[in-house]
Each structure stands twice: as structure tokens, then as C-alpha cells.
Amino acid sequence: MRSYWIKMKIINSKQKLVILPGSLDARGVGTTTVQHGLLRVQSKVEGSHTESIGKGTSSNPYIVGVSSHLARELYLIKGVKYRLVMSGGVLKFGPLTGMLVRNDTFTRKHGRARIHERLGGAFVTLSRDSFRPKNGLVKGRVYIAQQKKWIQATVPLPEVLFIRCSVGGRKRRKILSTYKTLGGLVFNSNIYNKRTVERRVSNIKSVSNQIIKSKMIKSKSDVLAFLDQHNEAVIKPKNGRKGNGIFFVKKVKDGYRVYDYRAPGQSAKFFFTKSEFMSYLSRVRADRGRYMAQRWIKFMKKDGRPFDMRVFVQKEDQKNWKCTGIMTRVAGKGKKITNRSRGGRFVTADKLFNMYPPKKKRELMKKVSTFAEQFGYALDRAFPTQHFADVGLDIGMDKNENLHFMEVNFVAQYQTVRRHNRKMFNNLCWKPLIHASDYQGFPLQK
């Protein structure tokens, strides 16, 4: 299915009419449905009686006549250089990709949309708080790539929507239902907790051995039994974020040593007798089904500080995953966890692994990226009704260079990457939009 770059020529007419140049009229005349985003209308499509203008490329687009009435009804945007694709009796102007955000300042400021200079079509940011589709239409800020500016506009619901903010369950269900009815797609539509991901993915052979298995804590005796078996444990909330709620426990001869990171931005070290430890478990309500226990795996260290990795994997097209960035998170002095909120710092993997000889560095980087890509395919198999476009994986490496999967970030954030590697940042921002364009039938043309 081939797409063509086009430039609209608005024709003053009350008809719903598209006039294709001679190079396209043999393919498109007779098409009766014209689409922009998820909005479809019936229209007359005619061929031009004059010689074709343009070659259908970005630098020399075809001139396509569109009646003023049809342009208004489809909410086609003046100044946007669209691409056109014809398939199954439908003539589609696109791509039209949307992103639901809490605040679009960062998205607009740091050039995420610039890839549309090469993709064509429109990119729209939509505010979570004002996102109320009416008659299949939404209001948002649209990027005009050819003019490098943003405008306020009403557009049809985008054919592909990214959710890049927290959305309540009722609103999320409404969005998913609307898109399912209209035939669009929401990327990374659901966010699954650690336990659900572990349970689903543990059955997939290619990655199962790297999963840090967890046990749900339903009583204080569950904690004691886990420590009797493993001697050391990480106790973490089932739905925790940013390292909050975590505590580490080490069973020693005469009691239990606890490293408490439950409170945001704070940490404390305790030694408890058994009775004191039982009282502590009661205080933190470890018997309420909110926590899970995992083996405490000692990760590799940099200058005596443990580190783990945030590995970004993204779809290149509709099927293939590609590792597009690896950042390492090094724990703060004397800390067990690597989160920035606890004094951890980000370093590019390329820089951190310079502590190894070049060949060894390449081997380790390849090992991490290969596993991350395998995990992307495992997610597709584990959640067959979902469509993941990009995720961030938290992965650790122990002193024997074994990899251990910890968590999936279904709404991966790239702000920190920008400060360390602008090229990686741009790639991370643009790859999902390239994939969204490809899904709509407008692959990136090199």
C-alpha cells in the first residue's frame, strides 16, 4: 500500500468533492469514502482533466483539489502537508496521531513533534482534563510541521492515541470503548502492576529464567517463612512507584536487620529481635495483602554503589521490537535502591560500562539489549489483546552478569535522558510516532 505526499488546493464548492491528479485518478476515482483521523464521510472523487502537478514526494507533492465543504466537514487543517493513501475503497488523509497528556508544555518545547516533517500529516496534543470527545471531535494543539508552529484546532479523534498521563479507570474505559467502536487504536492502553506482569510473563520460556519471582504476603508468618527459605528479602508494595514503600530484611543469628525506605525521600536502618520484628510488620501492615516478597539480589556496583538499568524498547513497525536506549541508575551513597528520589543518579550505560574493556563492554550492552527485545515480544504474547508501542524495563545485573527483570514502565518518561544524551532522547521521542504513522498506513519514507 503506497502513500503519496499531497498539497491541498481548496476549491470553493458546496459539494463533497476530491479531485485527484492524473497520476492518481486511475487508482482513486470511484472511491466514495474519505477519511481523516477516525472521521469518515462519503464524497465524490474525480480525476483531473489537466496535467499532473508534482510527483507525490515530500519535496514535490501532488496537488489535490478538495472542496471547501469537504475540508470543513473533515476538519482538514490548512498548511498541513498530508499524505494520501487509497485502500479498500477508502481515501485517507493522514497520518493523524494524538497524545493525551496532563500538560503539553514539555512535549511542545522539546521537539517531539518535529518528526512529522518527515512523516507528514498532523500531530495533536490533547489535555487530559478537557478531553471530552463530541461527535468524534476533540480540541487540542496541532503541530504544523512545515511552519514549525503550534495552533489551537478542532480535529477528528486521531486514528492512533498515546496515553502519556494517569487516567482514571472510568475515563480510560470510555476512551478504549470509543476507540474500539470507531476502529482506532490506543497504544499502551492499560497499565499492569508488577504481580500481573510477572504472572503472565513467567510462562514464556525466552524470559522466564530472568524474572525475579515474588510471593504475595498475606500474613506475618509469610514473611518469616520467606526469610527462613532465602535469608534475605526485598518487601515491596504490589502497586508501588518510585521506590516508595520498600524495605529490605536480612535474617541474622540473633534477629532481623531492616533497611526501611517506605517513606518518600527517607531511609532508616534498624535491628529487631523477633518479637520487635513482628511488631514492625504489624505497624507497616504487612499482613494486609498489599506487599510482595522477592529475593534480595545483589546487583553489580559502580564505585561501591549498586546500579540497575532502565532499558527502553520500542516498536519499529507493527511487529518488531528494538532496544533504543539504556540508562543506568546508580544508588546514592550508602543506599540500597537506585531511584533518583532516594539520591540515585542516572548515567548512560555507554558511559558507565566504560569501566570494562571495549570488547567486554560491547558484550554486556548486547546482552542487555537482546534480552530487552525478547521481553518486548514476551509482552505481546502475554497480553495478546493489547498493543504496546514503547515501554521502559527495569533490569538488574548481578555480579555473575546474570540479568534480572524487575518491572515494566508502561508510560515511559524520557525527560532525564534529554540531559545526558540528546540523540537518544530524540530517538526515544520519535520512534513511537514513526510506529503510529506506519500503523495508519504511512510508513516513514527514507
C-alpha positions as CSV (number, residue, x, y, z in Angstrom):
1,M,0.0,0.0,0.0
2,R,1.7,3.1,-1.2
3,S,1.2,6.6,0.2
4,Y,1.7,9.9,-1.6
5,W,2.6,13.4,-0.3
6,I,0.0,15.9,-1.3
7,K,-0.7,19.6,-1.0
8,M,-4.4,20.6,-0.8
9,K,-5.9,23.1,-3.2
10,I,-9.2,24.3,-1.7
11,I,-11.9,24.6,-4.3
12,N,-14.9,26.9,-3.4
13,S,-17.8,24.4,-3.7
14,K,-20.7,23.2,-1.7
15,Q,-20.2,19.6,-2.9
16,K,-18.2,17.0,-1.1
17,L,-15.5,16.6,-3.7
18,V,-11.9,15.5,-4.1
19,I,-10.1,16.0,-7.4
20,L,-7.1,13.8,-7.9
21,P,-4.2,14.5,-10.4
22,G,-3.9,12.4,-13.5
23,S,-1.2,10.2,-11.9
24,L,-3.6,9.1,-9.2
25,D,-7.1,9.2,-10.8
26,A,-6.9,5.7,-12.2
27,R,-6.5,4.4,-8.7
28,G,-8.8,6.7,-6.8
29,V,-11.7,7.6,-9.0
30,G,-14.8,5.8,-7.8
31,T,-13.7,5.9,-4.1
32,T,-16.6,7.2,-2.1
33,T,-15.3,7.2,1.5
34,V,-12.8,9.9,2.5
35,Q,-11.1,9.7,5.9
36,H,-9.2,12.0,8.3
37,G,-8.4,10.5,11.7
38,L,-11.4,8.4,12.7
39,L,-13.8,10.6,10.8
40,R,-15.2,9.2,7.6
41,V,-17.6,10.9,5.2
42,Q,-19.0,10.0,1.8
43,S,-17.6,12.1,-1.0
44,K,-17.3,12.3,-4.7
45,V,-13.8,11.6,-6.1
46,E,-13.0,12.8,-9.6
47,G,-9.9,12.8,-11.8
48,S,-8.3,16.0,-13.1
49,H,-8.5,16.9,-16.7
50,T,-5.3,18.8,-16.6
51,E,-1.7,17.6,-16.5
52,S,-0.5,16.3,-13.1
53,I,1.4,18.7,-10.9
54,G,4.0,17.3,-8.6
55,K,5.5,13.8,-8.2
56,G,3.9,12.7,-4.9
57,T,7.1,13.2,-2.8
58,S,7.7,15.4,0.2
59,S,9.7,17.9,-1.8
60,N,7.4,17.8,-4.8
61,P,3.9,16.8,-3.6
62,Y,0.9,16.2,-5.8
63,I,-1.7,19.0,-5.9
64,V,-5.1,17.6,-4.8
65,G,-8.3,19.6,-5.1
66,V,-10.6,19.5,-2.1
67,S,-13.9,21.3,-1.9
68,S,-14.3,23.8,0.8
69,H,-17.3,22.0,2.1
70,L,-15.5,18.7,2.4
71,A,-12.4,20.3,4.0
72,R,-14.7,21.8,6.7
73,E,-16.6,18.6,7.3
74,L,-13.3,16.5,7.6
75,Y,-11.6,19.2,9.7
76,L,-8.6,19.2,7.3
77,I,-6.0,21.7,8.5
78,K,-4.8,24.4,6.3
79,G,-1.0,24.4,6.0
80,V,-0.5,20.8,6.8
81,K,1.3,18.7,4.2
82,Y,-0.7,15.5,4.3
83,R,0.0,12.1,2.8
84,L,-2.7,10.2,0.9
85,V,-3.3,6.5,0.8
86,M,-6.0,4.6,-1.0
87,S,-7.1,1.1,0.1
88,G,-10.4,-0.9,0.2
89,G,-12.4,1.9,-1.3
90,V,-11.2,4.5,1.3
91,L,-9.2,7.6,0.5
92,K,-7.3,8.6,3.7
93,F,-5.6,11.9,4.6
94,G,-3.1,11.3,7.2
95,P,-1.4,10.5,9.4
96,L,-3.3,12.0,12.4
97,T,-1.7,10.9,15.7
98,G,-2.7,12.2,19.1
99,M,-1.2,12.2,22.6
100,L,-3.2,12.6,25.8
101,V,-1.1,14.5,28.4
102,R,-1.6,16.3,31.7
103,N,0.4,19.2,30.5
104,D,1.8,19.6,27.0
105,T,4.5,22.1,27.8
106,F,7.3,19.6,27.7
107,T,6.0,17.9,24.6
108,R,5.8,21.1,22.7
109,K,9.0,22.6,24.0
110,H,11.4,19.7,23.3
111,G,10.7,18.8,19.7
112,R,8.8,15.6,19.9
113,A,6.6,16.6,17.0
114,R,9.4,17.6,14.6
115,I,9.5,14.0,13.2
116,H,6.3,15.0,11.4
117,E,8.4,17.0,8.9
118,R,9.3,13.6,7.6
119,L,6.1,11.8,8.4
120,G,3.6,14.3,7.1
121,G,0.1,14.8,8.5
122,A,-0.7,16.2,11.9
123,F,0.3,15.6,15.5
124,V,-2.1,16.8,18.2
125,T,-1.7,17.1,21.9
126,L,-4.8,16.7,24.0
127,S,-5.3,17.8,27.6
128,R,-6.5,15.1,29.9
129,D,-8.7,17.4,31.9
130,S,-10.5,18.8,28.8
131,F,-10.6,15.6,26.7
132,R,-14.3,15.2,26.0
133,P,-14.9,13.9,22.5
134,K,-18.1,15.3,21.0
135,N,-19.4,13.8,17.8
136,G,-16.0,12.2,17.2
137,L,-14.2,15.6,17.5
138,V,-11.6,16.9,20.0
139,K,-9.9,20.2,20.7
140,G,-6.1,20.4,21.1
141,R,-2.9,21.9,19.9
142,V,-1.8,20.8,16.5
143,Y,1.8,21.0,15.1
144,I,2.1,22.4,11.7
145,A,5.4,20.9,10.6
146,Q,6.0,23.0,7.5
147,Q,5.7,26.2,9.6
148,K,7.3,24.7,12.8
149,K,4.5,26.1,14.9
150,W,1.6,25.0,17.0
151,I,-2.0,26.1,16.6
152,Q,-5.3,25.5,18.5
153,A,-7.6,23.5,16.4
154,T,-10.6,21.1,16.4
155,V,-9.7,17.8,14.8
156,P,-11.3,14.3,14.5
157,L,-10.3,11.8,17.1
158,P,-6.8,10.7,16.0
159,E,-6.5,7.3,14.5
160,V,-3.8,6.4,17.0
161,L,-3.8,7.8,20.5
162,F,-1.0,7.6,23.1
163,I,-1.9,8.0,26.7
164,R,1.0,9.8,28.4
165,C,-0.6,10.6,31.8
166,S,-2.5,9.0,34.6
167,V,-6.2,8.5,33.6
168,G,-8.9,7.2,35.9
169,G,-10.5,3.9,35.3
170,R,-13.9,5.1,34.2
171,K,-12.4,7.6,31.7
172,R,-9.9,5.1,30.5
173,R,-12.6,2.6,29.8
174,K,-14.6,5.2,28.0
175,I,-11.7,6.1,25.7
176,L,-11.0,2.4,25.0
177,S,-14.6,1.7,24.2
178,T,-14.8,4.7,21.9
179,Y,-11.7,3.7,20.0
180,K,-12.8,0.1,19.7
181,T,-16.2,1.2,18.3
182,L,-14.6,3.6,15.8
183,G,-11.8,1.3,14.7
184,G,-8.8,3.3,16.1
185,L,-6.0,2.2,18.4
186,V,-4.8,3.3,21.8
187,F,-1.2,2.4,22.3
188,N,-0.2,1.1,25.8
189,S,-3.8,1.3,26.7
190,N,-3.6,-0.4,30.1
191,I,-1.1,-0.2,32.9
192,Y,-0.5,-3.5,34.7
193,N,1.0,-4.0,38.2
194,K,4.2,-5.9,38.9
195,R,2.4,-9.0,40.0
196,T,0.2,-9.3,36.9
197,V,3.2,-8.8,34.6
198,E,5.2,-11.4,36.5
199,R,2.4,-13.9,36.5
200,R,1.7,-13.6,32.7
201,V,5.3,-13.4,31.5
202,S,6.7,-16.1,33.8
203,N,5.1,-18.7,31.4
204,I,7.1,-17.6,28.5
205,K,10.3,-19.6,28.2
206,S,12.5,-17.0,26.5
207,V,12.5,-14.7,29.6
208,S,11.1,-16.8,32.4
209,N,14.5,-17.5,34.0
210,Q,15.2,-13.8,34.3
211,I,12.1,-13.0,36.2
212,I,12.6,-12.2,39.9
213,K,9.7,-14.3,41.3
214,S,7.6,-12.8,44.1
215,K,5.3,-14.2,46.7
216,M,2.3,-12.3,47.9
217,I,2.3,-11.5,51.6
218,K,-0.9,-12.3,53.4
219,S,0.4,-12.7,56.9
220,K,3.4,-12.0,59.1
221,S,4.2,-15.7,59.0
222,D,4.5,-15.5,55.2
223,V,7.4,-13.0,55.8
224,L,9.1,-15.3,58.3
225,A,8.7,-18.3,56.1
226,F,10.2,-16.4,53.1
227,L,13.2,-15.4,55.2
228,D,13.7,-18.9,56.5
229,Q,14.0,-20.0,52.9
230,H,16.0,-17.2,51.4
231,N,17.6,-15.5,54.5
232,E,17.3,-12.0,52.7
233,A,14.2,-10.4,51.2
234,V,13.0,-7.2,49.5
235,I,9.5,-6.4,50.6
236,K,7.7,-4.1,48.2
237,P,4.2,-2.8,47.6
238,K,2.2,-4.6,44.9
239,N,1.4,-1.2,43.3
240,G,4.4,0.8,44.4
241,R,6.2,3.6,42.5
242,K,9.5,5.4,42.6
243,G,10.9,3.2,45.3
244,N,8.3,4.2,47.9
245,G,7.1,1.6,50.4
246,I,10.1,-0.7,50.0
247,F,12.0,-2.3,52.9
248,F,14.9,-4.8,52.9
249,V,15.2,-7.5,55.5
250,K,18.2,-9.7,56.4
251,K,17.8,-12.5,58.9
252,V,20.8,-12.7,61.2
253,K,21.7,-15.1,64.0
254,D,20.0,-13.1,66.8
255,G,17.4,-11.1,64.9
256,Y,16.5,-9.2,61.8
257,R,18.2,-6.3,60.2
258,V,15.8,-3.9,58.4
259,Y,16.6,-1.2,55.8
260,D,13.5,0.9,55.6
261,Y,12.8,3.0,52.5
262,R,9.0,3.2,52.9
263,A,8.7,7.0,53.4
264,P,9.3,9.2,50.3
265,G,12.8,10.6,50.4
266,Q,13.8,8.9,53.7
267,S,15.6,5.8,54.8
268,A,16.4,4.2,58.2
269,K,18.3,1.2,59.5
270,F,17.0,-1.0,62.3
271,F,17.9,-4.1,64.2
272,F,15.0,-6.0,65.7
273,T,14.6,-9.1,67.8
274,K,11.9,-11.5,66.5
275,S,9.2,-10.0,68.7
276,E,10.2,-6.5,67.7
277,F,10.2,-7.5,64.1
278,M,6.7,-8.9,64.4
279,S,5.5,-5.6,65.9
280,Y,7.2,-3.8,63.0
281,L,5.4,-5.9,60.5
282,S,2.1,-5.1,62.2
283,R,2.9,-1.3,62.1
284,V,3.6,-1.4,58.3
285,R,0.5,-3.6,57.8
286,A,2.5,-6.3,56.0
287,D,-0.4,-8.8,56.6
288,R,-3.0,-6.9,54.6
289,G,-2.2,-8.3,51.1
290,R,-0.5,-5.1,50.0
291,Y,3.1,-6.4,49.8
292,M,5.0,-9.0,48.0
293,A,8.4,-10.5,48.9
294,Q,11.3,-11.1,46.5
295,R,14.7,-12.5,46.8
296,W,17.2,-9.8,47.6
297,I,19.6,-10.0,44.6
298,K,22.9,-8.1,45.0
299,F,23.4,-6.2,41.8
300,M,26.7,-5.1,40.2
301,K,28.3,-2.0,41.7
302,K,30.0,1.2,40.4
303,D,32.4,2.7,42.9
304,G,30.8,0.5,45.6
305,R,27.3,1.6,44.8
306,P,24.7,-0.8,43.3
307,F,23.2,0.1,40.0
308,D,20.4,-1.2,37.8
309,M,19.2,-0.2,34.3
310,R,16.2,1.5,32.7
311,V,16.1,-0.1,29.2
312,F,13.8,1.4,26.5
313,V,12.4,-0.9,23.9
314,Q,10.1,0.3,21.1
315,K,8.3,-1.0,18.1
316,E,10.0,-0.2,14.8
317,D,6.9,-1.2,12.9
318,Q,3.8,-3.2,13.7
319,K,5.7,-6.3,14.8
320,N,9.4,-5.8,15.5
321,W,10.9,-4.5,18.8
322,K,14.2,-2.6,19.0
323,C,16.2,-1.6,22.0
324,T,16.6,2.2,21.6
325,G,18.3,3.3,24.8
326,I,19.9,2.1,28.0
327,M,20.3,4.3,31.0
328,T,21.8,3.1,34.3
329,R,20.7,4.3,37.8
330,V,23.4,4.3,40.4
331,A,22.4,4.3,44.1
332,G,23.2,7.2,46.4
333,K,26.0,6.7,49.0
334,G,25.0,4.1,51.5
335,K,21.7,3.4,49.8
336,K,20.2,0.1,48.6
337,I,17.8,1.5,46.0
338,T,18.7,3.5,42.9
339,N,15.7,5.8,42.5
340,R,16.5,9.5,42.0
341,S,14.1,10.4,44.8
342,R,16.5,8.5,47.1
343,G,19.7,10.1,45.9
344,G,20.3,7.9,42.9
345,R,21.6,9.3,39.7
346,F,21.3,8.5,36.0
347,V,24.3,7.7,33.8
348,T,24.2,6.5,30.3
349,A,25.1,2.8,30.0
350,D,27.6,3.7,27.3
351,K,29.5,5.8,29.9
352,L,29.1,3.5,32.9
353,F,30.3,0.4,31.1
354,N,33.5,2.2,30.2
355,M,34.8,0.6,33.4
356,Y,35.2,-2.6,31.2
357,P,37.5,-3.2,28.2
358,P,35.8,-2.3,24.9
359,K,35.1,-5.9,23.9
360,K,33.6,-6.7,27.3
361,K,31.5,-3.5,27.2
362,R,30.0,-4.4,23.8
363,E,29.2,-7.9,25.0
364,L,27.4,-6.6,28.1
365,M,25.5,-4.0,26.2
366,K,24.4,-6.5,23.6
367,K,23.3,-9.0,26.3
368,V,21.1,-6.3,27.8
369,S,19.6,-5.1,24.6
370,T,18.9,-8.6,23.3
371,F,17.1,-9.6,26.5
372,A,15.0,-6.4,26.4
373,E,13.9,-7.0,22.9
374,Q,13.0,-10.6,23.8
375,F,10.9,-9.2,26.7
376,G,9.0,-6.9,24.3
377,Y,7.9,-10.0,22.3
378,A,7.1,-11.8,25.5
379,L,4.7,-8.9,26.5
380,D,3.0,-9.2,23.1
381,R,2.4,-12.9,23.8
382,A,1.4,-12.4,27.4
383,F,-1.1,-9.7,26.6
384,P,-2.4,-10.6,23.1
385,T,-5.3,-8.1,23.2
386,Q,-3.1,-5.1,23.9
387,H,-0.8,-3.1,21.6
388,F,2.4,-2.0,23.2
389,A,4.4,0.7,21.3
390,D,7.1,1.5,23.8
391,V,8.0,0.5,27.3
392,G,10.8,1.0,29.8
393,L,12.1,-2.1,31.5
394,D,13.9,-2.0,34.9
395,I,16.6,-4.7,34.7
396,G,19.4,-5.6,37.1
397,M,22.7,-7.4,36.6
398,D,24.3,-9.4,39.4
399,K,28.0,-10.0,40.0
400,N,27.9,-13.1,37.8
401,E,26.5,-11.0,34.9
402,N,23.1,-12.6,35.1
403,L,20.1,-10.4,34.2
404,H,17.1,-10.0,36.4
405,F,13.8,-8.3,35.3
406,M,12.2,-6.2,37.9
407,E,9.4,-4.0,36.4
408,V,7.7,-2.6,33.3
409,N,7.0,1.1,33.0
410,F,4.1,1.2,30.6
411,V,4.3,5.0,30.4
412,A,8.0,5.5,29.9
413,Q,9.4,9.0,30.6
414,Y,12.4,10.4,28.8
415,Q,13.0,13.8,30.5
416,T,16.1,12.6,32.3
417,V,17.6,11.1,29.1
418,R,17.5,14.5,27.5
419,R,20.0,15.9,30.0
420,H,22.5,13.1,29.2
421,N,22.1,12.2,25.5
422,R,20.1,14.4,23.2
423,K,20.4,12.0,20.3
424,M,19.0,9.1,22.4
425,F,16.2,11.4,23.6
426,N,15.1,12.4,20.1
427,N,15.1,8.8,19.0
428,L,13.0,7.7,22.0
429,C,10.5,10.5,21.3
430,W,10.3,9.9,17.6
431,K,10.2,6.1,17.3
432,P,6.7,5.7,18.7
433,L,5.3,8.4,16.3
434,I,7.0,6.7,13.4
435,H,5.3,3.4,14.5
436,A,2.0,5.2,14.8
437,S,2.3,6.6,11.3
438,D,3.3,3.1,10.0
439,Y,0.2,1.6,11.7
440,Q,-2.0,4.1,9.9
441,G,-0.6,3.1,6.5
442,F,2.0,5.9,6.2
443,P,5.4,4.3,6.8
444,L,8.5,6.6,7.1
445,Q,9.9,7.1,3.6
446,K,13.6,7.2,3.6
